[in-house]
Structures are given as C-alpha cells and as structure tokens.
Amino acid sequence: MVCDEHDIARWVPDPPAGLVSFDDAVRLALQRVQDAEVTTRWSSASMPGAPSDPLPSDPDWAGGSLYRDERRTRVAAPPDVVWQVLRAVGGEHGWYSWPVAWQVRGVLDRLSGGPGLRRGRRDPERLLIDDAVDFWRVEDVVPGRLLRLRAEMRLPGLAWLELAVRPEPDGGATLRQLATFHPHGLAGQLYWWLVTPFHGIVFGGMQRGMKAEAERRAQLLS
C-alpha cells in the first residue's frame, strides 16, 4: 500500500530521527525474526472456544464423552533436557514422528478451511500461553513440567494434546503424553473410532521420537 498523504503529522509529529524507510523497515523486521524477538504476529489471532466447553482436566462426572489416549515412557535424560525437547514441538522442529503423515493432515485441514501447518511457531524454543503452534494453540504452560495444546484444526469435536515431564529418583524422567477428544454428535464419535487405530503410529512414534532426541541431547552433554 502506498500512502499519498501525511495529514496525521498535524496531530502526531514524526519521530526526531525521521520516518523509517521501507527498506530499513523490512531489514529490521527480518532481523527481529532471525533473533526471535517478534512479540506477536498474524498467526497469534486466537480462536477461543465457549466458556462452557469442557477441559481435559474436567472430572469424569462432568458429563459428556471424553476420550483419552495416554502414553508414558521412561527417558534416560534429565527432566530439563526432556522439557527442552517437549517445548520445541511443531514449527521447524516438526512433531518427531511420521512427518509425511503430519503434512498430509495439515493439507487436509487447509482444504477443509482450517489453518493447516502453515502457521508454524512464533519462537522456535519458547512458548507462551495463547501462542499458535501449527494447527494447535497453547492453552497452558508450566515451565519444566507441562505443555497443553488445544487443537484448532477442523474437527467434529474438541481435542487437546498434553505433554508432561516428571522427574525420577535415578535422575531420569517420565514423559507423559495425553491426547483427549470431546466429540460433537455422531460425527465426532465416528471420527474418534476411525482414527484410534492410527494413534499407535502417530502418537506412539511421536513419543519414541521425543525420547530419542532427549537421550541424544543428554549424551552430548555428558
């Protein structure tokens, strides 16, 4: 967009150093992206659910169907190293399992009007509540312990992915991975049972991938 007038200067004076040129503005923006100093971007636009929507932490007696796929694995790496791997999911790091499967899921989501995988992450290492991570949204972060993502892909229901780290007495850690789905109607019920056979491939592979990466990093530090 080209600005042909500058009437705003009557009320808001130009800065003492003058206006930033187009070339300098682009150069500054690219430098901030490279240095991971971007505070917000278009993909951070939130798509909040209704206050009455269920949460994965709701008790069983809260009502409605809430399907869970929970997996745990011991990791021969310090908890802080496991956390570093866990908090880096998505974006340029990917999802540690079956990248083609995740890419296909992203394409299908875009074709159905969802965000797909194109949003990536605001920062490759750090996450804040409400950050976008591909077609997920950060719902909760407890540094060193818990990351909960809420799905924003097109689904017949609500979905969460929760990753948690628990320290163990031997200096290692337990990685807990919990996928939760609240179906909407019959379509949601059918969707869960159709994708359940693939959980072992996608979520199981993801857990094994995070475990391998954490142990690899621990070996480099030792």
N, C-alpha and C positions, 0 to 999 in steps of 0.2 A: 504494500500500500504506500502511495506517495502522498505526503502532506503538502498542500498548496498554500496553506495559511498558518499563521502562528499567533492568532489572537490571544491565546492563553497567556502569553508573556505579559499582558497587561495586568494580570492578577497573580501569576506565578512567575517570578523572574527566572531567567536562565541561571544555572549554577555559575559561580565565579570563574571556573575553568572553561566555561563554554559547554555547548552540547556535544555529546559523544557521536562521532561519525558512524555511518553504517558499518564500515569495515572494522572499526575499533569495537563496536558492539558485538559483532559476530565473533571476533577474535576473543573477546572477554567471555562470551557465553561458552565457547568451545573450551577455553582454559578451565572454566569452573566445572564443566562436565568431566574433564580429564582429572581434575583434582578432587572430584566427588564433593563439591561444595554447593551443589544445587539443592536449595531448600524445598522446592516444590516444582511440579510440572503437570502437564495436562492429564497424565495417566493417574494422578492422585485424586481426581474427581471421584468422590465417594458415591456408592450406590447402596445406601443404608436400607436394611430391612425394617419391617414394622416392629414397634416395641413389644408386640405380643408374640413375635416369632420365638420359637424355642431356642435354647442354647445347648451345646453338647454337655454342659455341666449340670443340666436340669436333672432332678431325681427321677427314678423310674415311674413314680406315681403322678408325675406332672401331666400325663395324658398324651395320647397320640403315639404313633410308631416312631422309634428312633433306633435305626440300625447301626451297628458298630462293627468295625474290623480292627482289632487291636493286636499289635505285634510288639514283642520285646526281644532284645538281643544284648548279650554282654559284649562290651568293646574293650579291648586291651589298649586303652588310651586314657589319659587323664580327662576328667569331666570338662575342663576348659577347652581342650582340643576338640572334643566331641561337639561342644557348643559352637565353636568356630565353624565347623563343617555344617552343622544344622542350620545356623542362621544365614548361611550363604546360598540356600536353595533357590532355584529359579534364576531368571536372567541369564547372564553369560555362563554361570556355573551349571545350569541345567538342573535336572532332577535325579541325577545319579543312577538312572536306570532306563533302559529302552528309549533312547532319545527319539527314535522314529515314531514310537507309539505316542509319546507326548506331542510331537509335531503334528501327527495326524489328528489327535484330539483337539489341538489348537486350531487347525484348519477347519474341522467340522464345527467348532464353536463359532468361528468367524462367519462361516456360511449361514449359520442359524441366527446371526445378529449379535453374537457375544464378542468380548474383547480379544479372544484368542491369546496367543503367546506374545503378541507384538509389543505389549506394554513394558515387558522386562521389569527392571527394578530401578528405583531412584539412586541407590547406592549399592555397589557390589558386595559390601561386607556388613553394613549396619542397617538395622531395621527399626522403624518406629511404628507405633500404633497408627493404623489407617493408611500405611504405605501400600501401594499396589505391587504385587509380585506375580507377573504374568496374568493369569486369569483368577488369581486369588487376591484377597485383601487381608492385611494383618489386623487381627481382631484383639490379640493380646500378646504381650511380650513380658516375660520375667527373665531378665538377663541371667545367663548361665543355667537356666532351668527349663523354661517353657516358651514355645512359639506356637500360637494358634492362628491358623489361616481360615478365612471364610471364602467359599467358592463364589465367584461372580460369573462363572460360565453359565451358559443356558442349560438348565436342568429342570426336571419336573419335581423340584423339591429344594431343600436347603442342605448344603454339605459343608463340612469342616475337615481340616487336616491338622492334627495336633502332634507336635514333636516335643519330647521332653527328655531331659538328662537327669539321671540320678547317680550320685557318687556311690562307689562301693568301697568296703574296707580295704581291699587289696590295692587301692589306688586307681583302679579302672572305673568303668561307668556302665550303667544300663541305659540303652537307648529305647525309649518307648514311642511307638508310632500308632496313633489312633485316628482312623477315618470314621466319621459319623455322618449319617444321612437321615434327614427327615422328609419322607415322601409326601408329595401332594397328589392325593387321589390315586386311582388305579394306575395311571401312567407312571407315577413315582414308584409304586410297588413293583411294577414290571421292570422298570429301569434298574432298580437295585438287584433283583434276582438275575437279570441278564448280564450285568457287569461283575457280579460276585465271582464267577469262575476266573476272571482275569486279575483279581486282586493279588493273588499269589505271584503273578508275573510282574505286575507294575509296582505294587506296594512292597512285596517281598524283595524284588530287585532293588528298589529304592533303599530299603533298609540295609541290604547287603552292601550296596554301593557306598552309603554313608559310613558304615562300619569300616570298610576297606580304606576309604580316604582318611578317616580319623587315625587308624592304625598306621597308615603310611606317614602321616604328618608326625605322629608320635615317634616313629623310628628315626625320622630326620632330626628331631630334637634331642634324641638320646645320644 
